[in-house]
C-alpha cells in the first residue's frame, strides 16, 4: 500500500518517517502506472490501504484520536482470514 500511496500522492512520501522511507526503497520504491492499475484490481485493495493507516498510526504518540479503532482493526483482520 505504501508503494501505491507514494505513486498516487507525491506529498505522501514527505509525510513518511525516515524508517518508512528506507523500507520503501527495499520494497521497490513507488509503483509504476501499470503496477498501480493492477494493484487497484486486487480484491483486498481497500483493506490494504486501511491496514497501511494502522501501520502509520503505530508510529504516532497521540493515540487518543484512535480510541475505538481497535474494533475496526479486528473487523479487517477477520475479513482477511
C-alpha positions as CSV (number, residue, x, y, z in Angstrom):
1,X,0.0,0.0,0.0
2,X,2.9,2.4,0.8
3,X,4.3,1.9,-2.8
4,X,0.8,2.7,-4.2
5,X,0.2,5.7,-2.0
6,X,3.6,7.2,-2.9
7,X,2.7,6.7,-6.5
8,X,-0.6,8.5,-6.4
9,X,0.2,11.2,-3.8
10,X,3.6,12.7,-4.2
11,X,3.3,14.5,-0.9
12,X,2.6,11.2,0.9
13,X,6.4,10.4,0.7
14,X,7.2,13.6,2.5
15,X,5.0,12.6,5.4
16,X,6.7,9.2,5.8
17,X,9.0,8.5,8.7
18,X,12.7,8.0,7.8
19,X,12.3,4.3,8.6
20,X,9.3,4.1,6.2
21,X,11.3,5.9,3.5
22,X,14.1,3.4,3.9
23,X,11.8,0.3,3.7
24,X,10.1,1.9,0.7
25,X,13.5,1.6,-1.1
26,X,13.8,-2.1,-0.1
27,X,10.2,-2.7,-1.4
28,X,11.0,-1.3,-4.8
29,X,10.0,2.4,-4.5
30,X,6.8,4.0,-5.6
31,X,4.7,1.9,-8.0
32,X,4.8,2.5,-11.7
33,X,1.5,3.2,-13.6
34,X,1.0,-0.4,-14.7
35,X,1.6,-1.7,-11.2
36,X,-0.8,0.7,-9.7
37,X,-3.5,-0.2,-12.2
38,X,-3.1,-3.9,-11.4
39,X,-3.0,-3.3,-7.6
40,X,-6.3,-1.4,-7.7
41,X,-7.9,-4.6,-9.1
42,X,-6.8,-6.7,-6.2
43,X,-9.7,-8.0,-4.1
44,X,-8.0,-6.7,-0.9
45,X,-7.0,-3.3,-2.3
46,X,-9.2,-1.2,0.0
47,X,-8.3,-3.4,3.0
48,X,-4.6,-2.9,2.3
49,X,-5.0,0.8,2.3
50,X,-6.8,0.8,5.6
51,X,-4.1,-1.5,7.1
52,X,-1.5,1.0,6.0
53,X,-3.2,3.7,8.1
54,X,-2.9,1.4,11.1
55,X,0.8,0.9,10.3
56,X,1.3,4.7,10.2
57,X,-0.7,5.1,13.4
58,X,1.6,2.7,15.2
59,X,4.4,5.3,14.8
60,X,2.4,8.1,16.4
61,X,2.3,9.1,20.0
62,X,-1.1,10.9,20.1
63,X,-3.2,7.8,20.5
64,X,-6.4,9.5,21.8
65,X,-7.6,10.1,18.2
66,X,-7.6,6.3,17.6
67,X,-9.8,5.4,20.5
68,X,-12.4,2.8,19.5
69,X,-10.5,1.9,16.3
70,X,-9.4,-1.5,17.6
71,X,-12.8,-2.9,16.7
72,X,-12.4,-1.6,13.2
73,X,-9.0,-3.2,13.0
74,X,-10.2,-6.6,14.2
75,X,-13.1,-6.5,11.7
76,X,-10.5,-6.0,9.0
77,X,-8.4,-8.9,10.3
78,X,-11.4,-11.2,10.4
79,X,-12.4,-10.3,6.9
80,X,-8.9,-11.1,5.7
81,X,-8.7,-14.5,7.2
